[in-house]
Amino acid sequence: MKAVIKVGGKQVLASVGDVIYVEKINANVGDTVKFNEVLMLDSKVGNPYVEGAYVLGTVEKQGKQKKILVYKYKQKDRANRRTHGHRQPYTKVTITKIEG
C-alpha cells in the first residue's frame, strides 16, 4: 500500500517501512506522529484529501542538514559582500501504518 502525504508544504510518497525526511515536526524521538493530509492512497485520489485515511509514523531522529553557504554581493561595489550559512532542520520518520 502506498500513499502520497502532504507534510511541511511538500508531497511525499510513502509506504510501510519507508524512512522519510520531512520538515521539522515538534515531537520527541520515539513518539508516534499521525499525518491526516493524505492526497492519494493507492488508486484513490482525494479532493483535496482522501476521507478517513491517515498515515502513522515513528520519529527516529531530529537533526540538521549539512550547511550551505549563501554568498551575497552587489556588482561593482567591493564593500557589499556577505557570506551567510544555513542549516535546515529535519525530522527522520519511519512509516509504520497506512490506513484508509
N, C-alpha and C positions, 0 to 999 in steps of 0.2 A: 504494500500500500504506500502510495506516495502522495505528498501534499505540498502545495505552494502556500507558504505563510507570509504575512506581512509583519516585519519586525524592524523597528528602527528606521522606518521610511524606505526600506528595501524589501524586495521579494526574494525568498529563499526556498529552494527545493529541498524537501526533507523526507526521509523515510526512516523507519525504525532502525536504530543502531548507528545512524549517522552522527558525526561530530560537526557542528556548525559554529562559526564565529559570527557573533552579532554585535550591534552597538551595545554599549554598557547598559546592563539591567541592574536595578537596585535589589540584589539578592545575595545571600551568603553562599559560600561553597557548600554543596550538598543539598541545597534547597531545591524543591520542585517548582518549576515555572510552567504556567499554562498560557498558550498562545491561542486566543479566540478568533483572531482575524485570519481565517482560512479562506484563501481566494479560490483554490481548486483542490479537489480531492478525487484522485484517480481520473474518472471521466466526468465528474460533476463539476460544473463551473458555477461559481456564485455570482450573485447580482446585488451588491458587490462581494458579499461573503456567503459561504455555504452555511446554511442554518443548522445549528446543533452540532457543528463539527468543531473539534479542538485538537491541539497537539500538546502533549506533555513532554517536558524535558528536565534533565537534572543539570544543575550548574556545576561544572568541573573546575573552572578557574576564572579568576578576574585578572586581567593584565593590561599591558600597554603594548602597542605595536612598535616596530623599530622607528627610530627618529628620522624624520625627513627634514631637510634644510630648505628654508624658503629664503630666497635672496631677492631683495627689492632694491631697485635703483631707478634714478631718473637719468635719462640720456644727457650727455654733455654737461653734467653737473657732478663734479667729483665729491662734493660734500654730502650728497644724498645717496648713501649706500648703507644697507642694513641687512644683516643676516639674522634669521629667526628660526628656531627649531620647534617642531610639534610632534607629540606622540599621542595617537588616538587610542583612547581606552576601549577595551572589548570584553566580551563575556564568552567563554567557551561552554557550549551546551551540548549534551548528548541526548538525542531524541529517544524517549523510552516508549511512548504510546501515541498512536494516531486513532482518534475516534470520530465517527461521523456516519 
